């Protein structure tokens, strides 16, 4: 089966409140995010949602289940929906969080763990492009937030 882990971190020169507003405004992702191109709705806790992702040469619609948005701790967690075929063969959970490093300095941290009977196939076919897309999304967020500040 095998477990797989993707991770990225970046320091952003912007207040945590601004970065959080950007990160939780799902409908605006397409204006700054080159990985998650479009949300089809603005999800709430324990709700299914779909979005378009682009990594490498792949463009695909994902259906996920929002576990929670925690405004107090600056965390968003979502994952595959276990009621779908995809959710039964690939179990994934995505975490995005922010840490306040200073008045105008924020750390963005994101990771995804995935496993399941087809985890090896995802790793073989997509891992490099997915990892690069995670790093690119972090850089996109940094650029966008810092442009709003300066």
Wavefront OBJ file of the C-alpha trace (Angstrom):
o trace
v 0.000 0.000 0.000
v 2.590 2.566 1.043
v 2.208 6.016 2.519
v 3.296 9.121 0.654
v 3.895 12.628 1.924
v 4.087 15.984 0.151
v 5.080 19.113 2.049
v 5.988 22.758 1.582
v 6.714 25.776 3.790
v 7.358 29.403 3.000
v 7.813 32.659 4.904
v 5.499 35.438 3.772
v 6.110 39.115 4.525
v 2.483 39.938 5.291
v 0.227 39.907 8.369
v -1.315 36.549 9.226
v -4.852 37.990 8.967
v -4.275 39.037 5.346
v -2.773 35.677 4.367
v -5.664 33.865 6.103
v -8.227 35.964 4.220
v -6.553 35.022 0.932
v -6.312 31.338 1.841
v -9.960 31.044 2.927
v -11.402 32.970 -0.022
v -11.697 29.853 -2.183
v -13.659 31.559 -4.940
v -10.677 33.870 -5.569
v -8.035 31.120 -5.876
v -7.868 31.408 -9.655
v -6.572 34.982 -9.382
v -3.371 33.892 -7.642
v -3.091 30.087 -7.486
v -1.501 28.180 -10.364
v -2.198 24.746 -8.785
v -5.832 24.939 -7.662
v -7.342 26.812 -10.557
v -11.000 27.050 -9.674
v -13.348 26.187 -6.828
v -16.897 25.337 -7.849
v -18.295 26.452 -4.521
v -17.154 28.007 -1.258
v -17.056 24.960 1.072
v -17.971 24.823 4.738
v -17.063 22.275 7.404
v -18.018 18.661 6.611
v -19.215 19.566 3.116
v -18.234 18.086 -0.244
v -16.762 20.466 -2.785
v -15.002 20.281 -6.110
v -12.162 22.182 -7.685
v -9.982 22.091 -10.770
v -6.294 21.305 -10.284
v -3.457 21.717 -12.742
v -0.088 20.052 -12.243
v 2.354 19.159 -14.965
v 0.274 18.257 -18.012
v -2.675 17.144 -15.880
v -5.879 19.136 -15.467
v -8.560 17.372 -13.470
v -11.584 18.007 -11.347
v -11.235 16.845 -7.733
v -14.122 16.106 -5.374
v -13.079 16.384 -1.746
v -14.621 16.585 1.712
v -13.814 19.593 3.886
v -12.940 18.325 7.352
v -12.648 21.737 8.968
v -11.683 25.364 8.745
v -10.325 26.602 12.068
v -10.222 30.410 12.091
v -8.726 30.534 15.595
v -5.747 28.330 14.740
v -5.466 29.256 11.048
v -5.932 25.695 9.744
v -7.776 24.152 6.804
v -8.057 20.367 6.422
v -9.709 18.467 3.595
v -9.392 15.041 2.046
v -10.798 12.464 -0.261
v -14.449 11.592 0.222
v -14.651 7.981 1.463
v -18.068 7.543 -0.187
v -16.557 7.905 -3.681
v -14.571 5.333 -5.667
v -11.538 7.621 -5.623
v -11.840 7.986 -1.854
v -11.883 4.223 -1.411
v -8.733 3.547 -3.472
v -6.737 6.682 -2.536
v -7.080 8.066 0.957
v -5.630 11.547 1.186
v -5.705 14.372 3.689
v -4.502 17.908 2.914
v -3.520 20.340 5.655
v -2.837 24.055 5.210
v -1.884 26.222 8.145
v -0.380 29.525 9.116
v 1.938 30.523 11.955
v 2.471 34.106 13.059
v 6.208 34.798 13.119
v 5.924 38.556 13.677
v 3.592 41.495 13.105
v 4.081 41.337 9.340
v 5.595 37.873 8.951
v 3.663 34.627 8.454
v 4.728 31.077 7.786
v 2.557 29.047 5.397
v 2.798 25.294 5.858
v 1.020 22.711 3.733
v 1.232 18.955 3.535
v -0.716 16.044 2.140
v -0.510 12.425 3.177
v -1.975 9.803 0.902
v -2.164 6.056 0.899
v -4.341 3.270 -0.410
v -4.275 0.502 -2.957
v -3.367 2.892 -5.780
v -0.978 5.072 -3.777
v 2.004 3.577 -5.591
v 0.457 4.575 -8.938
v -0.003 8.190 -7.857
v 3.583 8.218 -6.674
v 4.887 6.724 -9.915
v 2.872 8.946 -12.245
v 2.427 12.256 -10.422
v 4.584 12.691 -7.323
v 7.235 14.951 -8.865
v 4.664 17.225 -10.548
v 2.477 17.299 -7.433
v 5.398 18.251 -5.187
v 6.438 21.029 -7.556
v 2.824 22.263 -7.664
v 2.736 22.434 -3.845
v 5.892 24.561 -3.847
v 4.512 26.723 -6.657
v 1.240 27.303 -4.767
v 3.242 28.452 -1.726
v 5.280 30.838 -3.894
v 2.067 32.082 -5.559
v 0.516 32.798 -2.143
v 3.652 34.629 -1.006
v 3.800 36.760 -4.150
v 0.098 37.638 -4.039
v 0.034 38.506 -0.315
v 3.207 40.567 -0.496
v 1.904 42.472 -3.543
v -1.168 43.423 -1.516
v 1.001 44.707 1.343
v 3.582 46.634 -0.678
l 1 2 3 4 5 6 7 8 9 10 11 12 13 14 15 16 17 18 19 20 21 22 23 24 25 26 27 28 29 30 31 32 33 34 35 36 37 38 39 40 41 42 43 44 45 46 47 48 49 50 51 52 53 54 55 56 57 58 59 60 61 62 63 64 65 66 67 68 69 70 71 72 73 74 75 76 77 78 79 80 81 82 83 84 85 86 87 88 89 90 91 92 93 94 95 96 97 98 99 100 101 102 103 104 105 106 107 108 109 110 111 112 113 114 115 116 117 118 119 120 121 122 123 124 125 126 127 128 129 130 131 132 133 134 135 136 137 138 139 140 141 142 143 144 145 146 147 148 149 150
